[in-house]
Amino acid sequence: MKEDPEEMYRLVYVSTAVDGLSDKDIEDILNVSQNNNDQRYLTGFLAHNGRSFMQALEGVRSEVQDIYSRILKDDRHYGVTQIIGEPVSARAFPQWSMNYHRVDNHGGSSTMVLRKDDSVDSLLSPDMPRDLLYLFSKFIRMR
């Protein structure tokens, strides 16, 4: 599917995980997200800082908004708040149908869970908007 840069859209939201959300639940979210995003040619990044989530979704606006409407109804989190919704000229995560970063609770370490054959170096792409990189890096440091 050839995408029209005029239709490219990025949405970023934050939410709070329900109590008792397990690593298995998160793995299920990632697997479903990756499959859905592959079919719709959406890309994105999900970060989890121990209690809250921040996710970026990018693609054709109607597809992004459709997925976001599903996310709003998901009972594995609450307090879903959109913080960015904007047309964009290029993807920040062009290689990732969905990638995931989790901050572990012991000692502030973090884990990058790579989906498929993605390179962790692509997170720091020089083409990635600096404001988006800053936003995610601040979120990951919050507890």
Disulfide bonds with the S-S distance in Angstrom:
none
